[in-house]
Amino acid sequence: MVRHVAAAAAAAAADPDEILHGFGVVTMKKLLVGKVSSAKRQKSLRVEIARSARHARYGKIVHRTSVCQVHDESGAAKAGDLVEIIECPPRSKTKRWELVRIVKSAADVGV
């Protein structure tokens, strides 16, 4: 029964990547939180995603950073802001992410 309801809900959803799940809509796209390192371009941001991982051979914790080019339609985010981004279809050669919201502004973060 649950499979049929989920399949019907998925078919009814406007976006094929979204399914109705319990309390609301759950998306199958990646959602990340990172820090804006550059906001000098119009409608574009450079966001760094920091993560920690254990080294495969030596076991030491190593810090890695991924860089994402993000589309910001309103131009609201500034350098130093903590932002939430989501995957989107390619907008240009490098932009594959969209700005969802500003979690903390640079003044609150303490940059």
N, C-alpha and C positions, 0 to 999 in steps of 0.2 A: 504494500500500500504506500509506504513512504517513498519508494523509488518512483512510482507513478506520479505522485504529487510533485516531487522534485523535478521530474522530467517535464511535466506540464508547466511548472513555474519557470523552468529554464527556457522552454519554448515561447512562453508568453513575455519574457523579459525583452526589452528593446535591444540591449547589448548582449551578444552571445557569450561574453565572458562573465556575466553576472548570473547568479542563481539566488532564488529566495531561500533564506535559511533562518528559521526561527523568528528572531526579532526584527530582521531587516534584510537588506540586500548585502550579500557577501560577494566581493569581486575576486576573480582569479588572477588579477594583475599584482605585480610586486609593489609594495608600499614601504618606503624607506625614510629614515630621518637623518638629516645631515646638516652641515654648517656651510653657509654661503661664503665662498672665498673670493668671489669676484662678481660684481653687479654693474660693470661699466658699460655693457652693451644694452641696447634697447630690447626689451622683452626676452632677454636671455640671461641666465645665471650659470655660474660654475659652482657646483655643490660638491663638497668632499664628504664621503661616507667613511668614517673611521671604524675599524673593527679589530679585535684581538683574536689571535688563533695560536694554537700550540704547534710548534715546529714538528714536522713529521719524524725527523731523526733524533733531534736533541731534546725535545720536550720543553724547550724554553718558550715562554709567551712572547710572540712577536706582534708588533702593531703594523697593520696594513691600512692603506687609504685608497679608496676607489674614487675616481672623479667622474661626475655626471654633468652633462650639459642639459639645462632645464629651461623649459618655456614658461615665462611669467607674463601673462597677457596684460595684467594691470600695472606691472612694474613696481609693486608694493615692497618687495623684499630688498633688503640692503645687505652690504657686506657684514658678516658677523652674525647674522640672524640664524636661528635654528629653525629649519623648515622641514615639512613633510612633503615628499614627492611620490608620484605614481607613474607607472609605465604607461606609454601611449604609442600610437603608431608613429613612425618616423616623420618628423616635421622638417628636417634638413639632413645634411650629411652626418652631423654628430648629435643632434638633439633627439632623444628618445624618451624624455621624461617631462612631466608637467607638474607645476606647483599646485599642491592641494591647499595648504595653509601654512601660516607662519606660527610655529609653536611658541617661540620666544624671540622678541626683538633683540637687537644688539645691545641696547641700553639695559635690558633685563639680564642678559647673559653676562655682561661685565667686560666687554671688549674694549 
